[in-house]
Amino acid sequence: MKAVALTHYLPIEDPNSFFDTELEKPTPTGKDILVAVKAVAVNPVDTKVRAPKDTIEETPRVIGYDASGVVEAVGEDVTLFKVGDEVYYAGDITRSGTNAEFQLVDERIVGKKPTSLTFPEAAALPLTGITAWEGLFERLGISPSGENAGQSILIIGGAGGVGSIAIQLAKQLAKLHVVTTASRPESSAWVKKLGADQVINHRNALDKELSIIALPQVDYIFCLNDTTQHWAAMANAIAPQGRICSIVETPEPVDLDLLKSKSATFVWEFMFTRSMYQTPDMIEQQRLLNTIADLIDNDQLVTTVNDVIRPINAANLRKAHALMEQGRSIGKVVLADWA
């Protein structure tokens, strides 16, 4: 089968950072399904995994953590899918990735593809959809049925992949007052189109930006960009007994004591936790992907794809990684079709 792989972890400008190759087509066993991959999306986690380091792989490594496709074969313990089903999923960071013609994935973290979307449109959603859903409704504890309607949330990094779906979920399902950040006219227009009530500039101190719009404190903060940089501002801006969730690592220690007097909560979201640790509730990711598919098909949510590159090959994957590393992408970058 065709695949895009790496053996050395190199700057994306290096033509050897990814290469086209042929690998053996895998066979599913147990709860695995074999998916014929039709489209893949690129996320910041892809660039972090591929980032330059001294490690050398003895055999070609395939990465990638978003895909849509068609079930090609199923393992003996599979009960939820059959050959021919159209699916979408974010995969498992501990296993071979999506940048291959065929991929094995545990059925419990796979959802039915939205019927109203093309494969590229669907591939844009799994990783960011899971991250946004878990961050908002499981980590922050917001009700997806509107029980917290009218409360306020600040989404830091609203124009990116996770932010683009989080804005919609926070507005359409939770009925929150959504404030998000953007620093360019085009990204500001994007988040407003998705439902943001107010937009502030993340290049400035966020607590001061909130004061300017007469909202000095917010009930929830979902940090999708540079936790360390925004930590002090988030601590100032969070309401007493409020909740902060972040998906971005802290390369430097942050002062949790800043949250003590407010009895504020800080929690991490990492969408690979369930598959990485084989948690008993792994199937929750399938359920939420199916819910997102239904919301898409009922016109309550829209896909966040903003750029589709064809075909899937090493040169185009390098191009997509370069776009992601610039930190200026809006929505999702997707690759589709094998040449």
N, C-alpha and C positions, 0 to 999 in steps of 0.2 A: 504494500500500500504506500501511497505518497505521504510524506510527512515533512514538516519543517522542524529542524532540530538544532542543537548546539552541543559542543564538547568543551568549549572554552567560554569563560564569562568575560566578554569584551565590551568596549564602548560600542554603542549602536552604529556609529559611523564606520566601524570596521566591517568590511564585507564578509568576514568570517564569523560575525556574531550570531548569524543564523545561516543555515545552508539547507538546500533541498536534498532529500534522501528517500530511499525506499526501505521500509521496515516490514517485518512479518505481520500479517493480519492476525490480531488476537482472537481467541476463542472464549466465549463467556461461560462461566460456571457459577454455581451458587445463586446469589441474588443479583449478579451482574447482568446488564444488558449490553449488547454491542450496538453502537450507534454509528450509522453512516453520516458523518459530519457534513453539513451543507453550508454553515456559516459560523464564524467565530468572532468574538469581540475582544478588544484589548483593554485592560484595566491597569491602574497603577501597580497592583500586585504583580502583574507580569513583568514590569520593568524592574521592580525590586528583586524578584527572583533572578532575573537575568543580569543584574547589575555587576560590574567588574569585580572579580575576586580571583584568588589564586587557584581555586579548585579546578581540576580537570576531570571530565567524565570519561570513563573507560569506554563506554558505549554511548551513542547519540541519545541525548535527553530531549524529550518533547515536553514543552510547557504549554500553558494556555488554560484559562479558567472561565470560559463562557462559550456555549455552543447551542446550536439548534440542528436537528437532523431527523433521521428516520431510523426506527429500530430495525436492525438487520438480523439479529439472532438474540436468544435469551438463554440464561442459565437455568438449571433444573429446578431451582427454588423460586424462580420469578413468578409472581402471581398478579402483578399490577399492569403489565404491558405485554403486548404481542407483536410479532413481526408486522411491520408496516405502520405502526403508530408513529405519529409526528410528535417530537418531544423537544424540550429545552431544559438546560441545566447549567450549573456552575462548576460541577465536578468536585474533585478532592485534591487538595494541594499536596498530599503525600503520594499521589499516583501519577502515572503518565497523563499528559495534558491533552487539550482539545485540538492542538495544531497538527492533526493527522486525519487521514481519510476515514479511519475507523477508530473508535475509542470505547474502552470498557468503563462502565460507570454503575455504581450501586443504584438499583431502582428506587431506593428510599429517598434519594436526593434529586430525583428527576420529576419534572412536571409535564403535563400535556401542553403542547404548543398552542398558543392562542390561535384559533381557527381563522381569525380575521387578519392575521399578520403574515407577511412573507417570512422566509427563513432568516434573512438578514435583520428584519425588524424585530423578530423574536430573540435573536442571539444577543441583542443589546440589553436584554432585561434581567437574566437570572441572577448574576452576582450582585448587581446593584439593587435589584428588587428584594432579594433575601436580606442584604445588609440594611436597606432602608426599613423594611418591615420589622426585622428583629430589633434594630436600634430604636425605632419609635415605639413599637407595641410590646416588645418583650423586655428590653433593657430599661427604657424610660418609663414603661408602665402606662403609656397613653392608651385610652380606649379606642379601638378601631371602629366603634359603633357610635361615636359622637358624645360620649358621656362627659368628656372634658371640653365640650364645645365652648368657644370664646376665650379659652386660655391661650397664652402666647408661647411661641417657640421661635428661637433664633437658629437658623440652619446656616452654618459657616461653610461656604463653598457650594453655593446652590446651583451653579451652572455645570458642575461636573456630573459624572454618571450617577453617583449615589444621590447627590443633591437634586438632580432632575426628577427622580422618582420619589424622593422623600417629600419634596414640595407638594406633589400631587396627593400622596397618601395623607399628609398632614392636613391638607385643605379639603380634599374630597371625602375622606372617610372620617377623620378625627374632628373636622370642622374647627380647626384652630385658627388663630390669627397668626399668619406666617410672615416672619421677617427673615430675609435671607441676604447674603452678601454677594456682591459682584463689583468688579472694578472697571469694566469696559462697557461702552454703550451696547454692543452686541450681546454680551452676557447678561446685562441688565434686562434687555428686551426679551431674552430667552426665558429668564426666571419669571418675569411678569406674565408671559404667555402661559406658563405652566401653573400659575395661580398664586404667586407670591403677592401678599398685600402691600408690603413695603420692602425696599431694597436699600442697604447701606454698603459702604465701601470697606472691604476687609484690609485695605492698605493703611487704614487709619485705626486708632484705638477703638475697639468695638463698643466699649462701654460709653465712650464719648459720642460715638455715632448714634447709639440708642437714645441718649439724652437729647440729641438734636431733634429726633422724631417723637419726643415726648413719651418715650417708653424706656425709662431708666432701668427697669428690671423685667425679666421674662421668666415664665414658669419652667420652661425647658430650653436646653441648648443641645443641639446635635452638631458636634464638631467634626468636620470632614476635611480640615486643612490646618496643619501645623499647630498641634495641641500646645506645644511649649510656648510658641510665640503669643498665643491668645490666652494663655492660662490666667494671668492676672486680670485681664479684662473680663474673662468669663466668670471668675470668682466675684468680681464686683457686680456683674450684670445679673447673675442668677438670683432669683427671688428666695427669701427664706423658705426652707424645706423644698426647694426646687431640685431639679435633677439635670445632670450633665452627662452626656454619652459622647465618647470619641472613638474614631476608628484609626487614628493616626498615632504612631509610636511617639514616645518622648525620649529623644536622644540624651536629654539632660533631665535631672530630677526636677519635679515640680512640687510646690509647697501645698500639701493637702490641708495644712492648718488654716489656710485661707477660707476653707469651707466650713470650719468647725462651728463658728458662732451662728451660722445660718442653718445648721443641721442639714446641709445640702448633700446630695448623693452624687458620687462620680462612679461611672461604670464603663467598661470597655465593650465594644462589639467587634467580633471577628467571625465572619460567616462560615469559616472552615472549622470552627470548634466541634460541631456535631460530627462531621465526617472524620476529622482528625482523631477524635477520642472515641468514635463509635458509640456515642451516647445512646441511651435507651430510647430517646425521643427523636432519633434521626429522621423519622418519617414526617416530622413537623415541617421540614423544608419542602417535601413534596406537596403537602397540604397548602402551604402558603404560596408556592408556585402555581398550583391549580387555582387558588383564589385570585391571584394576580391575573392569570389567563382569563378568568371569568370577568373580572373588572375591565380588562382590555376589550373583550368581546362585547361587553355591555356599554361600551363607550364612556366608562367612568375614569379610565386612565388612558394615556397615549404612550406609544413607544418613545424612547429617548435617543434613537439613532439619529446622528447628524452627518455622518460621512460613511459611505460604503465604498470599499476599495476591492477591485477584482483583478485577477483571481487570488486565491490563497496560495502564496509562495513566499520564499525567503525574502526576496526584494521588497515585496509589499508589506511583509510583517516588520521588516526593518523600518520602513516608512511609517507604519502605524506606531511603533515604539518611539520613534523620534518625535512624532506629534504629541504623544503622551508625556514624554520627558520635558517638552517645552512648557508644560503646565498651563497652556492656554486653550486646551480643547473645550468645546462646548458640547454637552451631551456625550454620546458614545461613538467610537470609531469601530467599524465592523469590516471584516474581510469575508467575501463570499465566493463560493464556487471554486472547484479544483480545475486547473487547466488540463 
